[in-house]
Amino acid sequence: MFEELAQYVTDIRLPRFYRVRQHFDETALPKEDVPKILTEKLRAAGAAERIRPGDSVCIPCGSRGIDNLVPVLRTIADFCRAQGAFPFIIPAMGSHGGATAEGQEAIVRSYGVTEESTGCPIRATMETVVIGHTEDGRPVHLDKYAAQADKIIVVNRIKPHTSFRGPYESGLMKMMAIGLGKQKGAEACHSAGYKYMAKNIPAFGKVYLSNAPVVLGVGLLENAFDKTAKIAVLRSEEIEEGEPKLLKEAFRLMPQLYFDSCDVLVVDEIGKNISGGGMDPNISGAFATVYASGGIKAQLRCILSISEASHGSAYGMGAADVISKKFYEAIDFSKTYPNSITSKALSFSRMPLVMPDDRSAIALCVKSCTDVDPASPRIIRIKNTLSLGEIQISEAMLPEAEAHPNLSVVSGPEELVFDENGNL
């Protein structure tokens, strides 16, 4: 039903593009050394004294694509077993996966987290128990299986959040406040909106540290190429003070687009495995709230597909102006809407304009820009907001790239190549 819309952009000729390499700090831990490094850090944090023989140990797994996730979970489980304990994994992702146990377990398994790969069972439920209340009286929920465990080791990547700023953003405190609380906990924490999230995350997290059997936090930091740059193991009593320091490091390590602005930002794919916002607003510049800022200034944005690992969740599409037909056809609204409803960020699930193919989607953005020479638009194309090592820029942006010390032109100019269906 969208095919006839292509007629509105037949007059737009897309420019040629250059491939450009962006240079970031590539420091990363050797993949083969991750288990050894983590084991040493667990020992140094006194984990052996905190995990006792016979203990059941809950290890939460979130909904983000994290480097070395399986080796990290396996190493923690192995360490627990070496102490005579019985580890198990739970999906800990608020309302993601359509807010169902089956959907959340499917996400976990899609990351390769299985009983076979980690050596311990996976227990999925949306049932929770209330373990306490915040100072202002809101209930704090905890996954039923986690509540039954003798110990909890919280695991998460620490990085800037997509919708607010504060001393705790995406990380250990948020994993407790929202991930372990399942849909009910996430809704309670989000109840006042993102304006108060910087306050609510630690308010809920402190209840976990006081009332739940949390003994350790394993914080993972990644470099600009999504590779593990640092592993930190914090005792439960160190999390409140230690996580903000790790967040500052995460800000320094994260990638960016080395341009102040563009006319059109083209994003090949978005997904919950890529960012909580589908595409990271800290890169794209399109935020769901006014409580965070950053990223590139773009007049218009188009997104072309949903990552397979996102399982049809199109949360984040509301940050775009135009999507392709193939993106529209891949949307699973039952996976998309619960995230918006729970977080009160309805705008991120709104439907952009739909065009029949990639070419017409990009062309509509070009045509719709104002104060722009349509013959030489400034366009940036990226695979997704996690993959920024190499990007494409239109010819009009070449002088900026050549003048920037952290950019190298790899090849070009070249035409964008579309298939017979008009897709890249």
C-alpha positions as CSV (number, residue, x, y, z in Angstrom):
1,M,0.0,0.0,0.0
2,F,3.0,2.3,0.1
3,E,4.3,1.7,-3.4
4,E,2.6,4.7,-5.0
5,L,4.4,7.0,-2.5
6,A,7.7,6.6,-4.5
7,Q,6.3,9.0,-7.1
8,Y,6.9,11.9,-4.7
9,V,10.7,11.5,-4.7
10,T,11.5,10.5,-8.3
11,D,13.0,14.0,-8.7
12,I,15.6,13.4,-6.0
13,R,19.0,12.2,-7.1
14,L,21.0,10.8,-4.2
15,P,24.7,12.0,-4.0
16,R,27.8,9.8,-4.1
17,F,29.4,8.7,-0.8
18,Y,32.8,8.3,0.7
19,R,33.7,5.6,3.2
20,V,35.3,7.1,6.3
21,R,37.1,5.4,9.2
22,Q,36.6,7.0,12.7
23,H,39.4,6.5,15.1
24,F,38.7,5.6,18.7
25,D,40.6,4.2,21.6
26,E,40.7,0.4,20.8
27,T,42.0,-0.8,24.2
28,A,40.3,-4.0,25.0
29,L,40.8,-7.1,27.1
30,P,41.9,-10.2,25.1
31,K,38.9,-12.4,24.7
32,E,40.7,-15.5,25.8
33,D,41.8,-13.7,29.1
34,V,38.3,-12.6,30.2
35,P,37.6,-15.7,32.3
36,K,41.0,-15.5,34.1
37,I,40.7,-11.8,34.7
38,L,37.2,-12.1,36.1
39,T,38.1,-15.0,38.3
40,E,41.0,-13.0,39.7
41,K,38.8,-10.0,40.4
42,L,36.2,-12.2,42.1
43,R,38.8,-13.6,44.4
44,A,40.2,-10.1,45.1
45,A,36.7,-8.9,46.0
46,G,36.4,-11.7,48.6
47,A,33.7,-13.6,46.6
48,A,34.9,-16.9,48.0
49,E,34.0,-15.8,51.5
50,R,30.6,-14.5,50.4
51,I,29.5,-17.6,48.5
52,R,29.1,-20.5,50.9
53,P,28.7,-24.2,50.2
54,G,25.0,-25.0,49.5
55,D,24.1,-21.5,48.6
56,S,21.7,-20.9,45.7
57,V,23.1,-18.0,43.7
58,C,21.0,-15.9,41.3
59,I,22.9,-14.4,38.3
60,P,20.7,-11.9,36.3
61,C,21.1,-11.5,32.5
62,G,19.8,-8.4,30.8
63,S,18.4,-7.7,27.3
64,R,21.4,-5.9,25.8
65,G,24.0,-7.3,23.5
66,I,27.1,-7.3,25.7
67,D,30.5,-8.4,24.6
68,N,31.7,-11.6,26.3
69,L,28.3,-12.1,28.0
70,V,28.4,-15.9,27.8
71,P,32.0,-16.2,29.1
72,V,31.3,-13.8,31.9
73,L,28.2,-15.6,33.1
74,R,29.9,-19.0,32.7
75,T,32.9,-17.8,34.7
76,I,30.7,-16.5,37.5
77,A,28.7,-19.7,37.6
78,D,31.9,-21.8,37.6
79,F,33.3,-19.7,40.5
80,C,30.1,-20.3,42.4
81,R,30.2,-24.0,41.8
82,A,33.8,-24.1,42.9
83,Q,32.6,-22.8,46.3
84,G,30.0,-25.6,46.5
85,A,27.1,-23.3,45.5
86,F,24.3,-23.8,43.0
87,P,24.1,-20.9,40.5
88,F,21.2,-20.2,38.2
89,I,20.4,-17.5,35.6
90,I,17.3,-15.4,35.3
91,P,16.3,-12.9,32.6
92,A,16.4,-9.5,34.2
93,M,15.0,-6.9,31.8
94,G,12.0,-5.1,33.2
95,S,9.2,-5.1,30.6
96,H,11.3,-6.3,27.6
97,G,10.5,-9.4,25.6
98,G,6.8,-8.4,25.5
99,A,6.8,-8.5,29.3
100,T,6.3,-12.3,29.2
101,A,8.5,-15.0,30.7
102,E,8.7,-16.8,27.4
103,G,9.7,-13.6,25.6
104,Q,12.4,-12.8,28.0
105,E,13.8,-16.3,28.0
106,A,13.9,-16.1,24.2
107,I,16.0,-12.9,24.3
108,V,18.4,-14.5,26.7
109,R,18.8,-17.6,24.6
110,S,19.2,-15.5,21.4
111,Y,22.5,-14.2,23.0
112,G,23.7,-17.8,23.4
113,V,22.9,-17.9,27.1
114,T,21.7,-21.4,27.6
115,E,22.1,-24.2,30.2
116,E,24.7,-25.8,27.9
117,S,26.8,-22.7,27.4
118,T,26.8,-21.5,31.0
119,G,26.5,-24.8,32.9
120,C,23.5,-23.7,35.0
121,P,19.7,-23.6,34.6
122,I,17.7,-20.6,33.4
123,R,14.6,-19.7,35.4
124,A,12.2,-17.3,33.8
125,T,9.1,-15.7,35.4
126,M,7.3,-12.4,35.6
127,E,6.2,-13.0,39.2
128,T,7.7,-10.8,41.8
129,V,7.7,-10.2,45.6
130,V,7.8,-6.9,47.3
131,I,11.0,-6.7,49.4
132,G,10.5,-3.2,50.8
133,H,9.6,0.4,50.0
134,T,11.4,3.5,49.0
135,E,11.5,6.4,51.4
136,D,8.5,7.9,49.6
137,G,6.5,4.7,50.0
138,R,6.8,3.0,46.6
139,P,7.0,-0.8,46.5
140,V,10.2,-2.4,45.4
141,H,9.7,-5.6,43.5
142,L,12.1,-8.5,43.1
143,D,11.9,-11.5,40.7
144,K,10.4,-14.4,42.5
145,Y,13.3,-16.8,41.8
146,A,15.9,-14.1,42.8
147,A,14.0,-13.6,46.1
148,Q,14.3,-17.3,46.8
149,A,18.0,-17.3,46.3
150,D,20.5,-17.2,49.1
151,K,22.8,-14.8,47.2
152,I,22.6,-12.5,44.1
153,I,25.5,-11.4,42.0
154,V,24.4,-8.5,39.8
155,V,25.9,-8.3,36.3
156,N,25.5,-5.5,33.8
157,R,27.3,-3.2,31.4
158,I,27.8,0.3,32.6
159,K,27.2,3.0,30.1
160,P,25.4,6.4,29.6
161,H,21.6,6.1,29.5
162,T,19.5,7.1,26.6
163,S,16.9,9.3,28.4
164,F,18.3,10.9,31.5
165,R,21.5,12.0,33.2
166,G,22.6,11.2,36.8
167,P,25.3,9.5,38.8
168,Y,23.8,6.1,38.0
169,E,22.5,5.5,34.5
170,S,22.7,2.1,32.8
171,G,24.5,-0.2,35.1
172,L,24.3,-2.1,38.3
173,M,21.9,0.1,40.2
174,K,19.6,0.1,37.2
175,M,19.8,-3.6,36.8
176,M,18.5,-3.9,40.4
177,A,15.9,-1.1,40.2
178,I,14.4,-2.1,36.9
179,G,15.9,-5.4,35.5
180,L,15.4,-7.5,38.6
181,G,12.0,-5.9,39.3
182,K,10.5,-7.2,36.1
183,Q,7.6,-5.3,34.6
184,K,6.1,-4.4,37.9
185,G,9.4,-3.1,39.3
186,A,10.2,-1.2,36.1
187,E,6.8,0.4,36.1
188,A,7.1,1.5,39.7
189,C,10.5,3.0,39.1
190,H,9.3,4.7,35.9
191,S,6.1,5.9,37.5
192,A,7.1,9.5,37.9
193,G,8.7,9.6,34.4
194,Y,12.3,10.2,33.3
195,K,12.4,13.6,35.0
196,Y,13.0,11.8,38.3
197,M,14.9,8.7,37.1
198,A,18.3,10.1,38.3
199,K,16.7,10.1,41.8
200,N,14.6,6.9,41.5
201,I,17.4,4.6,40.3
202,P,19.4,4.9,43.5
203,A,16.3,5.2,45.7
204,F,15.2,1.7,44.4
205,G,18.7,0.4,44.2
206,K,19.4,1.1,47.8
207,V,16.4,-0.9,48.9
208,Y,17.9,-3.9,47.0
209,L,21.3,-3.4,48.7
210,S,19.6,-3.3,52.1
211,N,16.8,-5.9,51.7
212,A,17.9,-8.4,49.0
213,P,20.8,-10.8,49.3
214,V,23.0,-8.9,46.8
215,V,26.7,-9.8,47.6
216,L,28.6,-8.6,44.5
217,G,28.3,-6.4,41.4
218,V,30.1,-7.2,38.2
219,G,30.4,-4.1,36.1
220,L,31.5,-4.3,32.4
221,L,32.8,-1.4,30.4
222,E,33.1,-1.5,26.6
223,N,35.2,0.5,24.2
224,A,33.9,2.3,21.1
225,F,34.0,-1.0,19.2
226,D,31.8,-2.8,21.7
227,K,34.7,-4.9,23.1
228,T,35.2,-5.4,26.8
229,A,37.6,-2.8,28.0
230,K,37.4,-3.3,31.7
231,I,35.8,-5.6,34.3
232,A,35.1,-4.3,37.8
233,V,33.9,-6.5,40.7
234,L,32.4,-4.5,43.5
235,R,31.3,-5.7,46.9
236,S,27.7,-4.9,47.6
237,E,28.7,-2.1,50.0
238,E,31.0,-0.6,47.3
239,I,28.4,-0.3,44.6
240,E,26.8,2.9,45.7
241,E,30.1,4.8,45.7
242,G,32.0,2.8,43.0
243,E,29.5,2.8,40.1
244,P,29.5,6.6,39.4
245,K,33.3,6.4,38.9
246,L,32.8,3.6,36.4
247,L,30.1,5.6,34.6
248,K,32.6,8.5,34.0
249,E,35.0,6.0,32.4
250,A,32.1,4.7,30.2
251,F,31.4,8.2,28.9
252,R,35.1,8.6,27.9
253,L,35.1,5.2,26.1
254,M,31.9,5.5,24.2
255,P,32.0,6.2,20.4
256,Q,30.6,9.3,18.6
257,L,30.1,10.8,15.2
258,Y,32.9,13.3,14.6
259,F,30.6,15.8,13.0
260,D,28.6,18.5,14.7
261,S,25.6,18.2,12.3
262,C,24.2,16.7,9.1
263,D,21.1,17.2,7.1
264,V,20.1,13.5,7.1
265,L,21.2,10.6,9.3
266,V,20.6,7.2,7.7
267,V,20.6,4.3,10.2
268,D,20.5,0.8,8.6
269,E,19.2,-1.0,11.7
270,I,17.9,-0.4,15.2
271,G,17.1,-2.9,18.0
272,K,16.9,-3.5,21.7
273,N,20.2,-5.4,21.5
274,I,21.8,-2.3,20.1
275,S,20.4,0.3,22.6
276,G,17.6,0.7,25.1
277,G,16.3,3.3,22.7
278,G,16.7,1.2,19.6
279,M,19.4,3.6,18.4
280,D,21.4,5.3,21.0
281,P,20.3,8.9,21.3
282,N,23.8,9.8,22.6
283,I,24.9,9.1,19.0
284,S,21.8,9.9,16.9
285,G,20.9,13.1,18.9
286,A,17.2,12.1,19.0
287,F,16.1,11.7,22.6
288,A,12.8,10.6,23.9
289,T,13.0,13.1,26.7
290,V,14.4,16.5,27.5
291,Y,16.4,15.1,30.5
292,A,19.4,14.1,28.4
293,S,21.2,15.6,25.4
294,G,24.1,15.0,23.1
295,G,24.8,13.4,19.8
296,I,24.7,14.8,16.3
297,K,22.3,17.5,15.2
298,A,20.4,16.2,12.2
299,Q,17.4,17.7,10.5
300,L,15.9,14.4,9.6
301,R,16.6,10.7,10.3
302,C,15.5,7.5,8.6
303,I,15.8,3.9,9.8
304,L,15.7,1.0,7.4
305,S,15.4,-2.3,9.4
306,I,15.0,-4.0,12.8
307,S,17.9,-6.2,14.0
308,E,17.0,-9.9,14.1
309,A,18.0,-10.0,17.8
310,S,15.4,-7.3,18.6
311,H,12.6,-9.9,18.0
312,G,10.4,-7.4,16.3
313,S,10.7,-4.7,19.0
314,A,10.7,-1.4,17.1
315,Y,11.0,0.7,20.2
316,G,13.0,3.8,19.1
317,M,11.3,4.2,15.7
318,G,9.6,7.3,17.0
319,A,13.0,9.0,17.0
320,A,13.0,8.7,13.2
321,D,11.1,10.7,10.6
322,V,10.9,8.0,7.9
323,I,11.1,4.2,7.9
324,S,11.2,1.7,5.0
325,K,8.4,-0.7,4.2
326,K,10.6,-3.7,5.3
327,F,11.0,-2.1,8.7
328,Y,7.3,-1.6,9.0
329,E,6.6,-5.2,8.1
330,A,9.1,-6.5,10.7
331,I,7.4,-4.6,13.6
332,D,5.9,-6.7,16.4
333,F,3.7,-4.3,18.3
334,S,3.3,-6.7,21.2
335,K,7.0,-6.5,21.7
336,T,7.3,-2.7,21.0
337,Y,4.5,-1.1,23.0
338,P,5.1,-2.6,26.5
339,N,8.5,-0.8,26.7
340,S,6.9,2.5,25.9
341,I,3.9,1.9,28.3
342,T,6.1,0.9,31.2
343,S,8.7,3.7,30.7
344,K,6.1,6.4,29.8
345,A,8.1,7.2,26.7
346,L,5.2,6.8,24.2
347,S,6.9,9.0,21.6
348,F,9.6,6.4,20.9
349,S,7.0,3.9,19.6
350,R,5.2,6.4,17.3
351,M,5.0,5.5,13.7
352,P,7.1,7.6,11.3
353,L,6.2,8.0,7.6
354,V,6.6,4.7,5.7
355,M,8.2,4.6,2.2
356,P,8.2,1.6,-0.1
357,D,12.0,1.0,0.0
358,D,15.3,2.2,1.3
359,R,16.0,4.5,-1.6
360,S,12.7,6.3,-1.4
361,A,13.0,6.6,2.4
362,I,16.4,8.3,2.1
363,A,15.2,10.5,-0.8
364,L,12.1,11.6,1.2
365,C,14.4,12.8,4.0
366,V,16.5,14.7,1.5
367,K,13.5,16.3,-0.2
368,S,12.0,17.3,3.2
369,C,15.1,19.1,4.5
370,T,14.9,22.9,4.6
371,D,17.7,25.4,3.8
372,V,19.6,22.7,2.0
373,D,20.9,22.5,-1.5
374,P,19.1,19.3,-2.7
375,A,22.0,18.7,-5.1
376,S,24.6,18.4,-2.3
377,P,22.9,17.3,0.9
378,R,25.1,16.4,3.9
379,I,24.2,12.8,4.7
380,I,25.7,10.3,7.1
381,R,25.0,6.6,6.9
382,I,25.7,4.2,9.7
383,K,25.0,0.5,10.2
384,N,23.8,1.1,13.8
385,T,24.8,3.2,16.8
386,L,27.1,0.5,18.0
387,S,29.1,0.2,14.8
388,L,30.7,3.5,14.2
389,G,34.3,2.5,13.3
390,E,33.4,2.9,9.6
391,I,30.7,5.1,8.2
392,Q,29.6,6.7,4.9
393,I,29.3,10.4,4.3
394,S,28.0,12.2,1.2
395,E,30.4,14.2,-1.0
396,A,29.4,17.5,0.6
397,M,30.9,16.4,3.9
398,L,34.3,15.4,2.5
399,P,36.1,18.7,3.4
400,E,35.0,18.3,7.0
401,A,36.3,14.7,7.1
402,E,39.6,15.6,5.6
403,A,40.2,18.3,8.1
404,H,39.4,16.2,11.2
405,P,42.3,14.5,13.0
406,N,40.3,11.4,14.0
407,L,38.9,10.7,10.5
408,S,40.4,8.9,7.5
409,V,38.9,8.7,4.1
410,V,39.0,5.0,3.0
411,S,37.4,5.0,-0.4
412,G,35.0,6.9,-2.7
413,P,33.2,8.5,-4.2
414,E,30.7,5.8,-4.9
415,E,27.0,5.5,-5.6
416,L,24.8,3.8,-3.0
417,V,23.9,0.3,-4.4
418,F,20.3,-0.8,-4.3
419,D,18.8,-4.1,-5.3
420,E,15.9,-4.6,-7.6
421,N,13.5,-3.8,-4.8
422,G,15.1,-0.5,-4.0
423,N,16.8,-1.7,-0.9
424,L,20.5,-1.2,0.1
